[in-house]
Amino acid sequence: MSRFVVLKVLLGPLLKLLLRPRVEGLERIPASGPVILAGNHLTFIDSVILPLVCERQVFFIGKDEYVKGRSLKGRLMAWFFTAVGMIPVDRDGGRGGVAALMTGRRVLERGDMFGIYPEGTRSPDGRLYRGRTGIARLTLMTGAPVVPFAMIGTDRVQPGGRGLPKLGAGRRITVRFGDPLDFSRYEGMDRDRYVLRAVTDEVMTDVMRLSGQEYVDMYATKARAA
């Protein structure tokens, strides 16, 4: 069995017991073929919960520093993160975005699912921020449908994105999936910046509807730096 299957068999029941996630619309994810999952990003454990609630394996980009540790703890972390589908990429420097985009393209072209947070980073305050157009480039280059999703309540389980999850009343997690979005009408227009923005905004509108978050028309990185 793959490491993902082993991890899901071991952690899936524990996740359901401790966090009791409510999953809505899982049947909207196509059973086969390339799929882009695009959603909001509230805290670190989003990337742990999403793969464990999906029936198909989800691959996503993560910082390569998560898999570089040589200690026992570091090696366990590397095994865990790669098992849940993380593909380590050096995102620092001018070519980090290109490397992430090409990695996602390879995942989709082999017929797998690729998860992405269009905001580019975790929300600094729980609101939903402007999406970056990498999501639009991916769907237009590969023809893969986009399934929007929303993480709800994960920021209450792991405030600030650090430390162990906090359990208890009022900390119920919901993962909600929307209907697949087809952008084949824009085929061959992946270099048109107006099309890229329109596609990205359409995705983010669905994420906003699913999550119920307040929308902020600026990039989250700029909000963090302010």
N, C-alpha and C positions, 0 to 999 in steps of 0.2 A: 504494500500500500504506500501511497505517497505520504510525505510528511504532513501535508495539509489534511488528508483524511484522518491520519493518526491524531493530529491536534484537535480536529473537530470532534472526533469520537470521545476524546479525553476531556476537552474543555466545553464542548457544546452543552451537555447536561448541567455542568457546574455554572455556566453562564446563565442558563435559564433559571436555575435554582436561586442564585444570588441576586441577579439583576432583573430578572423577570421581564425581559424586553418584549414589548408588544410589536409585532411585525405586521404591517398592513400593505397589501398590494404586491406581495412577493410573486404572485402568479403573472404579474405584468412583465416580468423579466423574460425575454425569449429563452427557450430551453436549449438552444444551440446557436452557433454562429457568433460573430463579433458583436459585442455590446459595450457601450460606454455608460458607466454609472457616474452621474454627476450630481454632487450635492453640497450641502453646507458643511462647515467644519468648525465645531465648537471647542473640542478638546482632544487631547492625545488619543484617548481610547476609542474615538470614532473609527480609527483604522484597525482596531482589534475587533470591535463589534460587527462592523459591516461584513467582513469575510465570514464570520462565524454564523451570521443569520442567513446568508445566501446559500442556495443549494449548489450553485456552480462556484468554482474558485474565482476569486477576484484578484487581479494583479494590480499593483499600484506602486508609485514612486515613493521612495523614502531616502532620508539622508544616509550617505554611505558611512557616516560616523557610527551609526547604530550597529554595524557589523564588523567594526575594526578592532574591537577589544580582544586582547589575547589572554585575559584572565579567564577563570572558569565562568564567572558571571558574564563576561563579555561574550564568550562562546555560546553560552545558553541564550543570551539575548539575540545573537546572530542567527542561531537555529530557529528561535521562535519567530522572529520577524520575517525571515525568508520562508518559513513554513506557512505563514498566513498570507503570503503572496507579495511581500514587499520586494521590489527590485531596487537595490542600492544604486544611487546615482550621485555623483559629485555635482551639486547644484550651485556651487560657488563660482564666481567668475562670469564672464560674458557668454560662455557657451553652455551654461547650466540649463537654460531653458530649452535650447535646441536639443541637448542630450535627452532631456525628459520627454520632449515631443517625439523624437525618433524612437525612444523606447516604447512609448505608448503605441506608436504606429506598428512596430514589430509585433507587439502582443495582439493587436487587433487583426493584423494580416494573417496570423496563424489561427484565427477563429476563436480567440479567448475573450474574456471580459476584462475591461480596464477601468479602474476606479479613479476618479479625479475630483479634486476640490477646485472649482473654477476661481474661487477667491484668492487662491495661491498661498494662503496661510490661515491660521486659526483666527476666528473673529476676536478682536480685542475686547468686545463689550456685549456679545450676544446678539448683535444685529447682523443683518446680511449685507455684505458689501459687493461692490461692482465686480463682475466676473472678468477674468482675463481671457483673451480670444484663443488661447491654445486649445480649448475644448472645441471651438468651431473649426479650427484647422484639422483636428483629428477626425471629426465626423465627415468633413468634406473630402479629406484625402482618402479615407478608407470606405466611406459609405455606410459605416456602422451606425445603427440607431442609438439615440441617447435616451436612457431611462433616468429621469430626475429622481432624486431621493432627498429625504429630510431626516436629519438626526434631531430628536427632540428630547431634552432632559439630560443629555450626556454631560453638559456643563455643570449640572447640579450634582452629578455623581462624582465628577472629577474637576472641581473648581480650579481654574488657573492652569489646567493641563498637567498638574504635577501631583505626585503622591499616589497612594493607594486609593482605589474607588471608595466612596463613602456610601454606605447602604442605609436604608431606613425609609420611613414614611416620607412621601413627597418627592422621592427620587426615582420614580418609574421612568424607564426609557422607552421611547417609541421610535421605530424606524419605519418610515412611510415611503413607498415607491409610487411614482406616477406612471401615466401611460407613456409608452415609447414615442419619441419624437423623430420624425423622418425629415431629413433635410436634402433629399435627393434632388429637389427642385433647384438647388444651388450647385449642382455638380459642375466641376471645372472652374469654380469661382473662389477657390481657397486663397487667392492672393488679393481679393478685393476687400479692402479694409471695412467698407460699409456693410458688405455682406457678413463679414466676420463679426462685426459688432452686433448686427441684427440677430444672427444666430445665437450668439452668446447671451444677449439680453432675453431672448425667448426662453432659453434654458433657465436663466436665473429667475424669470417671472414664474415659471412652474415651481422652482425650488422655494421661492417666497410663498407661493400659494400653499404648498405642502407643509412648510415649516411654521407659517404664521408669523415669521420674523418681520420686524421693521426693516425696510430697505434703505441703504445709504448709497448714494450715487458717487462713490469715491472708492479708491482701492484701499483694502485693509492695511497694506504695508504703509501707506501714507498716513492713515489714522494712527497706526502704532508709533510712527515717528513724530507725530504732532505733540 
